[in-house]
Amino acid sequence: MKKKIRAFSLIETLLALFVISESVLVIFGLTKVLHAQIMTQALNSSKDWQIFCEQMRSELDGTQFVKVENNALFVSADKGIRYCFVSDDFRKTDDSGRGYQPMLYQIKGAQISETQQLVEVKVEFKTGGVRTFLYNFAQKNK
């Protein structure tokens, strides 16, 4: 007695190869989409920095320089304002540290220094890179 053994036919083999090749193409396409999203996030960091700089300049235009102390910038407008790095963001609070207005996120560190009313804010991002913001209060007071 001969038993009939079931095997792959040529059509079934070609169909399996087609499915495998299409799966590889789908995975390749998803990888390209993921790469594009990562690149967009990198550009988004630049956009965040530009917005931060514009916001800082417009806020500092209506203020008077008070001091830089303990890695924080103190200015006065109608009331005292403090700009500083806390935890993982750069924020604006009142001069006693109350209130919370984050201005820039995903920061590894920030250092604020002042020389003859030229304020320098160096920001190091968690994603890498260091950026510097400069504001000259002395020029504004002339």
N, CA, C and O atoms as a GROMACS GRO file, in nm:
protein
  568
    1MET      N    1   0.081  -0.117   0.000
    1MET     CA    2   0.000   0.000   0.000
    1MET      C    3   0.086   0.126   0.000
    1MET      O    4   0.178   0.140   0.081
    2LYS      N    5   0.058   0.210  -0.086
    2LYS     CA    6   0.130   0.337  -0.093
    2LYS      C    7   0.048   0.445  -0.024
    2LYS      O    8  -0.072   0.461  -0.045
    3LYS      N    9   0.120   0.518   0.060
    3LYS     CA   10   0.056   0.632   0.126
    3LYS      C   11   0.090   0.757   0.047
    3LYS      O   12   0.201   0.774  -0.004
    4LYS      N   13  -0.006   0.841   0.040
    4LYS     CA   14   0.014   0.968  -0.029
    4LYS      C   15   0.067   1.070   0.074
    4LYS      O   16   0.002   1.095   0.175
    5ILE      N   17   0.183   1.128   0.049
    5ILE     CA   18   0.242   1.226   0.139
    5ILE      C   19   0.217   1.365   0.080
    5ILE      O   20   0.246   1.394  -0.035
    6ARG      N   21   0.160   1.448   0.167
    6ARG     CA   22   0.129   1.584   0.122
    6ARG      C   23   0.258   1.668   0.125
    6ARG      O   24   0.332   1.660   0.223
    7ALA      N   25   0.286   1.746   0.024
    7ALA     CA   26   0.404   1.832   0.016
    7ALA      C   27   0.363   1.967  -0.039
    7ALA      O   28   0.251   1.986  -0.088
    8PHE      N   29   0.456   2.061  -0.030
    8PHE     CA   30   0.429   2.193  -0.087
    8PHE      C   31   0.430   2.183  -0.238
    8PHE      O   32   0.517   2.120  -0.299
    9SER      N   33   0.331   2.246  -0.295
    9SER     CA   34   0.332   2.253  -0.440
    9SER      C   35   0.411   2.377  -0.481
    9SER      O   36   0.446   2.459  -0.395
   10LEU      N   37   0.438   2.391  -0.605
   10LEU     CA   38   0.512   2.507  -0.655
   10LEU      C   39   0.434   2.635  -0.626
   10LEU      O   40   0.495   2.736  -0.591
   11ILE      N   41   0.305   2.633  -0.640
   11ILE     CA   42   0.223   2.753  -0.614
   11ILE      C   43   0.230   2.792  -0.466
   11ILE      O   44   0.241   2.910  -0.434
   12GLU      N   45   0.223   2.694  -0.377
   12GLU     CA   46   0.231   2.723  -0.234
   12GLU      C   47   0.369   2.779  -0.197
   12GLU      O   48   0.378   2.869  -0.113
   13THR      N   49   0.473   2.730  -0.257
   13THR     CA   50   0.608   2.781  -0.231
   13THR      C   51   0.622   2.925  -0.279
   13THR      O   52   0.675   3.010  -0.208
   14LEU      N   53   0.573   2.952  -0.400
   14LEU     CA   54   0.578   3.089  -0.452
   14LEU      C   55   0.496   3.184  -0.366
   14LEU      O   56   0.537   3.298  -0.343
   15LEU      N   57   0.381   3.140  -0.318
   15LEU     CA   58   0.297   3.222  -0.232
   15LEU      C   59   0.370   3.252  -0.100
   15LEU      O   60   0.365   3.365  -0.051
   16ALA      N   61   0.436   3.154  -0.041
   16ALA     CA   62   0.511   3.174   0.083
   16ALA      C   63   0.624   3.275   0.061
   16ALA      O   64   0.645   3.362   0.145
   17LEU      N   65   0.697   3.264  -0.050
   17LEU     CA   66   0.804   3.359  -0.080
   17LEU      C   67   0.750   3.500  -0.101
   17LEU      O   68   0.813   3.597  -0.060
   18PHE      N   69   0.636   3.510  -0.164
   18PHE     CA   70   0.573   3.640  -0.186
   18PHE      C   71   0.535   3.704  -0.052
   18PHE      O   72   0.558   3.823  -0.030
   19VAL      N   73   0.476   3.625   0.038
   19VAL     CA   74   0.436   3.678   0.169
   19VAL      C   75   0.559   3.723   0.248
   19VAL      O   76   0.557   3.828   0.312
   20ILE      N   77   0.665   3.646   0.244
   20ILE     CA   78   0.788   3.683   0.316
   20ILE      C   79   0.846   3.811   0.259
   20ILE      O   80   0.887   3.899   0.335
   21SER      N   81   0.852   3.824   0.127
   21SER     CA   82   0.910   3.944   0.066
   21SER      C   83   0.824   4.067   0.097
   21SER      O   84   0.878   4.175   0.121
   22GLU      N   85   0.693   4.053   0.096
   22GLU     CA   86   0.606   4.166   0.129
   22GLU      C   87   0.621   4.205   0.276
   22GLU      O   88   0.616   4.324   0.308
   23SER      N   89   0.640   4.109   0.363
   23SER     CA   90   0.662   4.139   0.505
   23SER      C   91   0.790   4.218   0.525
   23SER      O   92   0.794   4.313   0.603
   24VAL      N   93   0.895   4.181   0.455
   24VAL     CA   94   1.021   4.254   0.462
   24VAL      C   95   1.002   4.397   0.412
   24VAL      O   96   1.057   4.490   0.472
   25LEU      N   97   0.927   4.417   0.306
   25LEU     CA   98   0.902   4.551   0.254
   25LEU      C   99   0.823   4.635   0.354
   25LEU      O  100   0.852   4.754   0.370
   26VAL      N  101   0.726   4.575   0.422
   26VAL     CA  102   0.648   4.648   0.522
   26VAL      C  103   0.737   4.689   0.638
   26VAL      O  104   0.728   4.802   0.685
   27ILE      N  105   0.822   4.599   0.685
   27ILE     CA  106   0.913   4.631   0.795
   27ILE      C  107   1.010   4.741   0.753
   27ILE      O  108   1.040   4.830   0.832
   28PHE      N  109   1.060   4.736   0.631
   28PHE     CA  110   1.149   4.839   0.580
   28PHE      C  111   1.077   4.974   0.577
   28PHE      O  112   1.134   5.076   0.616
   29GLY      N  113   0.953   4.975   0.531
   29GLY     CA  114   0.874   5.099   0.527
   29GLY      C  115   0.851   5.157   0.665
   29GLY      O  116   0.860   5.278   0.684
   30LEU      N  117   0.821   5.071   0.762
   30LEU     CA  118   0.800   5.118   0.899
   30LEU      C  119   0.929   5.173   0.959
   30LEU      O  120   0.926   5.269   1.036
   31THR      N  121   1.040   5.114   0.924
   31THR     CA  122   1.169   5.164   0.972
   31THR      C  123   1.196   5.303   0.916
   31THR      O  124   1.248   5.389   0.988
   32LYS      N  125   1.162   5.327   0.791
   32LYS     CA  126   1.180   5.459   0.732
   32LYS      C  127   1.090   5.562   0.801
   32LYS      O  128   1.133   5.675   0.824
   33VAL      N  129   0.967   5.523   0.834
   33VAL     CA  130   0.876   5.614   0.903
   33VAL      C  131   0.930   5.647   1.042
   33VAL      O  132   0.926   5.762   1.084
   34LEU      N  133   0.981   5.547   1.112
   34LEU     CA  134   1.039   5.569   1.244
   34LEU      C  135   1.159   5.663   1.236
   34LEU      O  136   1.173   5.752   1.320
   35HIS      N  137   1.244   5.645   1.137
   35HIS     CA  138   1.359   5.732   1.117
   35HIS      C  139   1.313   5.876   1.090
   35HIS      O  140   1.371   5.970   1.144
   36ALA      N  141   1.210   5.893   1.009
   36ALA     CA  142   1.159   6.027   0.980
   36ALA      C  143   1.104   6.094   1.107
   36ALA      O  144   1.122   6.214   1.126
   37GLN      N  145   1.038   6.018   1.193
   37GLN     CA  146   0.986   6.074   1.317
   37GLN      C  147   1.099   6.116   1.411
   37GLN      O  148   1.089   6.219   1.477
   38ILE      N  149   1.205   6.038   1.416
   38ILE     CA  150   1.320   6.075   1.499
   38ILE      C  151   1.383   6.204   1.448
   38ILE      O  152   1.420   6.290   1.528
   39MET      N  153   1.395   6.217   1.318
   39MET     CA  154   1.452   6.339   1.261
   39MET      C  155   1.361   6.459   1.290
   39MET      O  156   1.410   6.569   1.316
   40THR      N  157   1.230   6.439   1.285
   40THR     CA  158   1.136   6.546   1.316
   40THR      C  159   1.152   6.590   1.460
   40THR      O  160   1.145   6.710   1.489
   41GLN      N  161   1.173   6.495   1.552
   41GLN     CA  162   1.194   6.530   1.692
   41GLN      C  163   1.320   6.615   1.708
   41GLN      O  164   1.322   6.708   1.788
   42ALA      N  165   1.424   6.582   1.634
   42ALA     CA  166   1.547   6.660   1.641
   42ALA      C  167   1.522   6.804   1.595
   42ALA      O  168   1.572   6.898   1.656
   43LEU      N  169   1.446   6.821   1.489
   43LEU     CA  170   1.411   6.954   1.442
   43LEU      C  171   1.322   7.025   1.542
   43LEU      O  172   1.331   7.146   1.558
   44ASN      N  173   1.236   6.949   1.609
   44ASN     CA  174   1.146   7.006   1.708
   44ASN      C  175   1.226   7.069   1.822
   44ASN      O  176   1.185   7.172   1.876
   45SER      N  177   1.338   7.008   1.859
   45SER     CA  178   1.425   7.065   1.963
   45SER      C  179   1.476   7.201   1.920
   45SER      O  180   1.482   7.293   2.001
   46SER      N  181   1.513   7.215   1.793
   46SER     CA  182   1.558   7.344   1.741
   46SER      C  183   1.446   7.446   1.746
   46SER      O  184   1.468   7.563   1.780
   47LYS      N  185   1.326   7.403   1.713
   47LYS     CA  186   1.211   7.492   1.717
   47LYS      C  187   1.183   7.537   1.860
   47LYS      O  188   1.154   7.654   1.884
   48ASP      N  189   1.192   7.444   1.956
   48ASP     CA  190   1.172   7.477   2.096
   48ASP      C  191   1.275   7.580   2.142
   48ASP      O  192   1.241   7.673   2.216
   49TRP      N  193   1.400   7.564   2.098
   49TRP     CA  194   1.504   7.659   2.136
   49TRP      C  195   1.475   7.797   2.078
   49TRP      O  196   1.494   7.898   2.148
   50GLN      N  197   1.431   7.804   1.954
   50GLN     CA  198   1.400   7.932   1.892
   50GLN      C  199   1.284   8.001   1.965
   50GLN      O  200   1.287   8.122   1.988
   51ILE      N  201   1.183   7.924   2.000
   51ILE     CA  202   1.069   7.980   2.074
   51ILE      C  203   1.115   8.029   2.211
   51ILE      O  204   1.075   8.136   2.256
   52PHE      N  205   1.201   7.950   2.277
   52PHE     CA  206   1.255   7.989   2.407
   52PHE      C  207   1.329   8.122   2.397
   52PHE      O  208   1.308   8.211   2.479
   53CYS      N  209   1.417   8.137   2.297
   53CYS     CA  210   1.494   8.261   2.280
   53CYS      C  211   1.403   8.381   2.256
   53CYS      O  212   1.423   8.487   2.315
   54GLU      N  213   1.304   8.364   2.170
   54GLU     CA  214   1.211   8.474   2.142
   54GLU      C  215   1.133   8.512   2.268
   54GLU      O  216   1.114   8.630   2.296
   55GLN      N  217   1.088   8.412   2.342
   55GLN     CA  218   1.012   8.438   2.464
   55GLN      C  219   1.099   8.508   2.568
   55GLN      O  220   1.055   8.603   2.632
   56MET      N  221   1.221   8.460   2.586
   56MET     CA  222   1.311   8.523   2.684
   56MET      C  223   1.339   8.669   2.646
   56MET      O  224   1.335   8.757   2.732
   57ARG      N  225   1.368   8.694   2.519
   57ARG     CA  226   1.397   8.832   2.477
   57ARG      C  227   1.278   8.923   2.502
   57ARG      O  228   1.294   9.034   2.551
   58SER      N  229   1.158   8.878   2.467
   58SER     CA  230   1.041   8.964   2.486
   58SER      C  231   1.011   8.984   2.634
   58SER      O  232   0.968   9.093   2.673
   59GLU      N  233   1.034   8.884   2.717
   59GLU     CA  234   1.010   8.900   2.861
   59GLU      C  235   1.116   8.986   2.927
   59GLU      O  236   1.084   9.065   3.016
   60LEU      N  237   1.241   8.974   2.885
   60LEU     CA  238   1.347   9.053   2.946
   60LEU      C  239   1.347   9.198   2.899
   60LEU      O  240   1.404   9.284   2.966
   61ASP      N  241   1.285   9.226   2.784
   61ASP     CA  242   1.279   9.364   2.734
   61ASP      C  243   1.207   9.457   2.830
   61ASP      O  244   1.241   9.575   2.837
   62GLY      N  245   1.110   9.409   2.904
   62GLY     CA  246   1.034   9.496   2.994
   62GLY      C  247   1.079   9.487   3.138
   62GLY      O  248   1.000   9.514   3.229
   63THR      N  249   1.205   9.450   3.163
   63THR     CA  250   1.251   9.429   3.300
   63THR      C  251   1.380   9.504   3.328
   63THR      O  252   1.445   9.557   3.237
   64GLN      N  253   1.416   9.508   3.455
   64GLN     CA  254   1.544   9.563   3.499
   64GLN      C  255   1.626   9.450   3.559
   64GLN      O  256   1.573   9.366   3.632
   65PHE      N  257   1.754   9.446   3.529
   65PHE     CA  258   1.843   9.344   3.584
   65PHE      C  259   1.861   9.367   3.734
   65PHE      O  260   1.883   9.480   3.778
   66VAL      N  261   1.851   9.258   3.813
   66VAL     CA  262   1.875   9.265   3.957
   66VAL      C  263   2.006   9.196   3.991
   66VAL      O  264   2.100   9.260   4.039
   67LYS      N  265   2.014   9.064   3.964
   67LYS     CA  266   2.136   8.990   3.995
   67LYS      C  267   2.130   8.850   3.934
   67LYS      O  268   2.024   8.803   3.891
   68VAL      N  269   2.246   8.786   3.932
   68VAL     CA  270   2.257   8.642   3.903
   68VAL      C  271   2.315   8.581   4.029
   68VAL      O  272   2.424   8.617   4.073
   69GLU      N  273   2.240   8.486   4.086
   69GLU     CA  274   2.282   8.425   4.212
   69GLU      C  275   2.233   8.281   4.217
   69GLU      O  276   2.119   8.253   4.180
   70ASN      N  277   2.318   8.190   4.264
   70ASN     CA  278   2.282   8.047   4.276
   70ASN      C  279   2.228   7.991   4.145
   70ASN      O  280   2.129   7.917   4.143
   71ASN      N  281   2.294   8.027   4.036
   71ASN     CA  282   2.256   7.978   3.903
   71ASN      C  283   2.112   8.017   3.866
   71ASN      O  284   2.041   7.940   3.802
   72ALA      N  285   2.071   8.137   3.906
   72ALA     CA  286   1.938   8.189   3.874
   72ALA      C  287   1.951   8.337   3.836
   72ALA      O  288   2.031   8.410   3.893
   73LEU      N  289   1.870   8.378   3.740
   73LEU     CA  290   1.864   8.517   3.697
   73LEU      C  291   1.746   8.585   3.764
   73LEU      O  292   1.633   8.538   3.753
   74PHE      N  293   1.773   8.695   3.833
   74PHE     CA  294   1.669   8.772   3.900
   74PHE      C  295   1.652   8.904   3.827
   74PHE      O  296   1.750   8.976   3.803
   75VAL      N  297   1.529   8.937   3.790
   75VAL     CA  298   1.496   9.062   3.725
   75VAL      C  299   1.375   9.121   3.796
   75VAL      O  300   1.306   9.052   3.872
   76SER      N  301   1.348   9.249   3.770
   76SER     CA  302   1.228   9.310   3.829
   76SER      C  303   1.150   9.379   3.719
   76SER      O  304   1.205   9.445   3.632
   77ALA      N  305   1.022   9.363   3.728
   77ALA     CA  306   0.927   9.434   3.641
   77ALA      C  307   0.831   9.501   3.739
   77ALA      O  308   0.871   9.590   3.814
   78ASP      N  309   0.705   9.460   3.740
   78ASP     CA  310   0.614   9.506   3.844
   78ASP      C  311   0.643   9.433   3.974
   78ASP      O  312   0.620   9.485   4.083
   79LYS      N  313   0.695   9.311   3.962
   79LYS     CA  314   0.735   9.230   4.078
   79LYS      C  315   0.863   9.156   4.041
   79LYS      O  316   0.904   9.156   3.925
   80GLY      N  317   0.926   9.093   4.138
   80GLY     CA  318   1.050   9.020   4.113
   80GLY      C  319   1.023   8.889   4.040
   80GLY      O  320   0.928   8.818   4.071
   81ILE      N  321   1.109   8.858   3.944
   81ILE     CA  322   1.096   8.735   3.865
   81ILE      C  323   1.230   8.663   3.868
   81ILE      O  324   1.336   8.725   3.867
   82ARG      N  325   1.224   8.530   3.872
   82ARG     CA  326   1.344   8.446   3.873
   82ARG      C  327   1.337   8.347   3.757
   82ARG      O  328   1.234   8.283   3.736
   83TYR      N  329   1.446   8.334   3.683
   83TYR     CA  330   1.461   8.234   3.576
   83TYR      C  331   1.570   8.137   3.620
   83TYR      O  332   1.680   8.180   3.655
   84CYS      N  333   1.541   8.008   3.617
   84CYS     CA  334   1.641   7.912   3.663
   84CYS      C  335   1.614   7.772   3.607
   84CYS      O  336   1.508   7.744   3.552
   85PHE      N  337   1.715   7.687   3.622
   85PHE     CA  338   1.705   7.546   3.585
   85PHE      C  339   1.669   7.466   3.710
   85PHE      O  340   1.734   7.478   3.814
   86VAL      N  341   1.563   7.384   3.698
   86VAL     CA  342   1.522   7.297   3.809
   86VAL      C  343   1.485   7.162   3.749
   86VAL      O  344   1.407   7.153   3.655
   87SER      N  345   1.542   7.056   3.806
   87SER     CA  346   1.510   6.919   3.765
   87SER      C  347   1.548   6.896   3.619
   87SER      O  348   1.665   6.874   3.589
   88ASP      N  349   1.451   6.901   3.527
   88ASP     CA  350   1.483   6.881   3.385
   88ASP      C  351   1.419   6.987   3.297
   88ASP      O  352   1.396   6.964   3.178
   89ASP      N  353   1.389   7.103   3.355
   89ASP     CA  354   1.335   7.212   3.274
   89ASP      C  355   1.390   7.347   3.319
   89ASP      O  356   1.442   7.362   3.430
   90PHE      N  357   1.378   7.444   3.229
   90PHE     CA  358   1.416   7.582   3.259
   90PHE      C  359   1.285   7.653   3.284
   90PHE      O  360   1.195   7.649   3.201
   91ARG      N  361   1.274   7.721   3.400
   91ARG     CA  362   1.144   7.777   3.436
   91ARG      C  363   1.152   7.919   3.486
   91ARG      O  364   1.257   7.971   3.523
   92LYS      N  365   1.035   7.980   3.485
   92LYS     CA  366   1.017   8.116   3.535
   92LYS      C  367   0.930   8.107   3.660
   92LYS      O  368   0.825   8.042   3.658
   93THR      N  369   0.974   8.171   3.769
   93THR     CA  370   0.896   8.176   3.892
   93THR      C  371   0.902   8.319   3.946
   93THR      O  372   0.967   8.405   3.888
   94ASP      N  373   0.833   8.342   4.058
   94ASP     CA  374   0.853   8.472   4.122
   94ASP      C  375   0.987   8.468   4.195
   94ASP      O  376   1.049   8.363   4.204
   95ASP      N  377   1.031   8.582   4.248
   95ASP     CA  378   1.166   8.589   4.304
   95ASP      C  379   1.188   8.500   4.426
   95ASP      O  380   1.302   8.473   4.463
   96SER      N  381   1.080   8.453   4.490
   96SER     CA  382   1.096   8.363   4.604
   96SER      C  383   1.084   8.216   4.564
   96SER      O  384   1.093   8.127   4.649
   97GLY      N  385   1.064   8.189   4.436
   97GLY     CA  386   1.058   8.051   4.388
   97GLY      C  387   0.917   7.994   4.379
   97GLY      O  388   0.900   7.877   4.345
   98ARG      N  389   0.817   8.074   4.409
   98ARG     CA  390   0.679   8.026   4.399
   98ARG      C  391   0.629   8.045   4.256
   98ARG      O  392   0.677   8.131   4.183
   99GLY      N  393   0.535   7.963   4.220
   99GLY     CA  394   0.483   7.966   4.083
   99GLY      C  395   0.564   7.872   3.997
   99GLY      O  396   0.674   7.829   4.034
  100TYR      N  397   0.511   7.840   3.882
  100TYR     CA  398   0.578   7.744   3.796
  100TYR      C  399   0.537   7.768   3.653
  100TYR      O  400   0.422   7.744   3.615
  101GLN      N  401   0.629   7.817   3.574
  101GLN     CA  402   0.605   7.835   3.431
  101GLN      C  403   0.724   7.778   3.356
  101GLN      O  404   0.823   7.848   3.335
  102PRO      N  405   0.715   7.650   3.313
  102PRO     CA  406   0.827   7.592   3.239
  102PRO      C  407   0.840   7.659   3.102
  102PRO      O  408   0.740   7.687   3.035
  103MET      N  409   0.963   7.683   3.063
  103MET     CA  410   0.989   7.749   2.936
  103MET      C  411   1.060   7.657   2.837
  103MET      O  412   1.048   7.674   2.716
  104LEU      N  413   1.133   7.558   2.889
  104LEU     CA  414   1.210   7.468   2.804
  104LEU      C  415   1.223   7.334   2.875
  104LEU      O  416   1.263   7.329   2.991
  105TYR      N  417   1.190   7.226   2.804
  105TYR     CA  418   1.191   7.092   2.863
  105TYR      C  419   1.311   7.010   2.815
  105TYR      O  420   1.384   7.052   2.725
  106GLN      N  421   1.329   6.892   2.876
  106GLN     CA  422   1.431   6.794   2.838
  106GLN      C  423   1.571   6.853   2.843
  106GLN      O  424   1.648   6.842   2.749
  107ILE      N  425   1.601   6.915   2.958
  107ILE     CA  426   1.731   6.978   2.977
  107ILE      C  427   1.813   6.895   3.075
  107ILE      O  428   1.763   6.851   3.178
  108LYS      N  429   1.938   6.877   3.042
  108LYS     CA  430   2.029   6.805   3.131
  108LYS      C  431   2.088   6.901   3.234
  108LYS      O  432   2.112   6.863   3.349
  109GLY      N  433   2.112   7.024   3.193
  109GLY     CA  434   2.168   7.124   3.284
  109GLY      C  435   2.166   7.261   3.221
  109GLY      O  436   2.158   7.275   3.099
  110ALA      N  437   2.175   7.364   3.306
  110ALA     CA  438   2.183   7.502   3.258
  110ALA      C  439   2.269   7.581   3.353
  110ALA      O  440   2.264   7.561   3.475
  111GLN      N  441   2.350   7.671   3.298
  111GLN     CA  442   2.436   7.755   3.379
  111GLN      C  443   2.414   7.900   3.339
  111GLN      O  444   2.420   7.935   3.221
  112ILE      N  445   2.388   7.982   3.439
  112ILE     CA  446   2.362   8.124   3.416
  112ILE      C  447   2.476   8.204   3.476
  112ILE      O  448   2.513   8.185   3.592
  113SER      N  449   2.532   8.294   3.395
  113SER     CA  450   2.640   8.381   3.442
  113SER      C  451   2.615   8.522   3.392
  113SER      O  452   2.537   8.544   3.299
  114GLU      N  453   2.684   8.618   3.456
  114GLU     CA  454   2.666   8.759   3.421
  114GLU      C  455   2.799   8.831   3.430
  114GLU      O  456   2.873   8.813   3.527
  115THR      N  457   2.829   8.912   3.331
  115THR     CA  458   2.947   8.997   3.330
  115THR      C  459   2.905   9.135   3.281
  115THR      O  460   2.866   9.150   3.165
  116GLN      N  461   2.913   9.234   3.367
  116GLN     CA  462   2.876   9.372   3.333
  116GLN      C  463   2.738   9.378   3.267
  116GLN      O  464   2.722   9.440   3.162
  117GLN      N  465   2.643   9.315   3.328
  117GLN     CA  466   2.503   9.309   3.285
  117GLN      C  467   2.481   9.238   3.152
  117GLN      O  468   2.375   9.252   3.090
  118LEU      N  469   2.580   9.161   3.106
  118LEU     CA  470   2.562   9.071   2.992
  118LEU      C  471   2.534   8.933   3.051
  118LEU      O  472   2.622   8.870   3.109
  119VAL      N  473   2.411   8.888   3.033
  119VAL     CA  474   2.369   8.760   3.091
  119VAL      C  475   2.387   8.650   2.988
  119VAL      O  476   2.346   8.664   2.873
  120GLU      N  477   2.449   8.541   3.031
  120GLU     CA  478   2.472   8.425   2.944
  120GLU      C  479   2.405   8.304   3.008
  120GLU      O  480   2.430   8.271   3.124
  121VAL      N  481   2.318   8.238   2.930
  121VAL     CA  482   2.251   8.116   2.977
  121VAL      C  483   2.296   8.003   2.884
  121VAL      O  484   2.260   8.001   2.767
  122LYS      N  485   2.374   7.908   2.939
  122LYS     CA  486   2.419   7.791   2.862
  122LYS      C  487   2.329   7.674   2.899
  122LYS      O  488   2.318   7.639   3.017
  123VAL      N  489   2.265   7.615   2.800
  123VAL     CA  490   2.171   7.505   2.822
  123VAL      C  491   2.225   7.380   2.756
  123VAL      O  492   2.260   7.381   2.638
  124GLU      N  493   2.232   7.271   2.833
  124GLU     CA  494   2.274   7.141   2.780
  124GLU      C  495   2.151   7.051   2.775
  124GLU      O  496   2.084   7.029   2.876
  125PHE      N  497   2.121   6.999   2.656
  125PHE     CA  498   2.001   6.918   2.635
  125PHE      C  499   2.028   6.770   2.664
  125PHE      O  500   2.141   6.722   2.647
  126LYS      N  501   1.925   6.700   2.706
  126LYS     CA  502   1.936   6.556   2.732
  126LYS      C  503   1.964   6.481   2.602
  126LYS      O  504   2.032   6.378   2.604
  127THR      N  505   1.914   6.530   2.492
  127THR     CA  506   1.935   6.465   2.362
  127THR      C  507   2.073   6.494   2.306
  127THR      O  508   2.110   6.440   2.202
  128GLY      N  509   2.148   6.581   2.374
  128GLY     CA  510   2.282   6.616   2.328
  128GLY      C  511   2.286   6.758   2.274
  128GLY      O  512   2.186   6.809   2.223
  129GLY      N  513   2.398   6.819   2.287
  129GLY     CA  514   2.417   6.954   2.235
  129GLY      C  515   2.404   7.059   2.344
  129GLY      O  516   2.334   7.040   2.444
  130VAL      N  517   2.474   7.169   2.322
  130VAL     CA  518   2.472   7.282   2.414
  130VAL      C  519   2.438   7.406   2.333
  130VAL      O  520   2.490   7.428   2.224
  131ARG      N  521   2.348   7.488   2.388
  131ARG     CA  522   2.311   7.614   2.323
  131ARG      C  523   2.331   7.728   2.422
  131ARG      O  524   2.322   7.708   2.544
  132THR      N  525   2.357   7.846   2.370
  132THR     CA  526   2.383   7.962   2.455
  132THR      C  527   2.288   8.076   2.418
  132THR      O  528   2.271   8.109   2.300
  133PHE      N  529   2.227   8.134   2.520
  133PHE     CA  530   2.141   8.251   2.504
  133PHE      C  531   2.210   8.369   2.571
  133PHE      O  532   2.253   8.359   2.686
  134LEU      N  533   2.222   8.481   2.500
  134LEU     CA  534   2.286   8.602   2.552
  134LEU      C  535   2.184   8.716   2.554
  134LEU      O  536   2.104   8.732   2.462
  135TYR      N  537   2.190   8.795   2.662
  135TYR     CA  538   2.105   8.915   2.669
  135TYR      C  539   2.185   9.024   2.739
  135TYR      O  540   2.240   9.003   2.846
  136ASN      N  541   2.190   9.142   2.676
  136ASN     CA  542   2.269   9.253   2.728
  136ASN      C  543   2.176   9.357   2.792
  136ASN      O  544   2.110   9.433   2.721
  137PHE      N  545   2.171   9.358   2.924
  137PHE     CA  546   2.090   9.457   2.996
  137PHE      C  547   2.154   9.595   2.990
  137PHE      O  548   2.082   9.696   2.988
  138ALA      N  549   2.287   9.603   2.986
  138ALA     CA  550   2.358   9.731   2.984
  138ALA      C  551   2.323   9.811   2.859
  138ALA      O  552   2.306   9.933   2.867
  139GLN      N  553   2.313   9.746   2.747
  139GLN     CA  554   2.280   9.814   2.622
  139GLN      C  555   2.136   9.866   2.626
  139GLN      O  556   2.106   9.972   2.570
  140LYS      N  557   2.048   9.792   2.692
  140LYS     CA  558   1.908   9.831   2.702
  140LYS      C  559   1.891   9.956   2.787
  140LYS      O  560   1.802  10.038   2.762
  141ASN      N  561   1.976   9.972   2.889
  141ASN     CA  562   1.963  10.083   2.983
  141ASN      C  563   2.023  10.213   2.929
  141ASN      O  564   2.005  10.318   2.992
  142LYS      N  565   2.090  10.212   2.817
  142LYS     CA  566   2.152  10.334   2.761
  142LYS      C  567   2.049  10.419   2.692
  142LYS      O  568   2.082  10.525   2.639
   0.00000   0.00000   0.00000
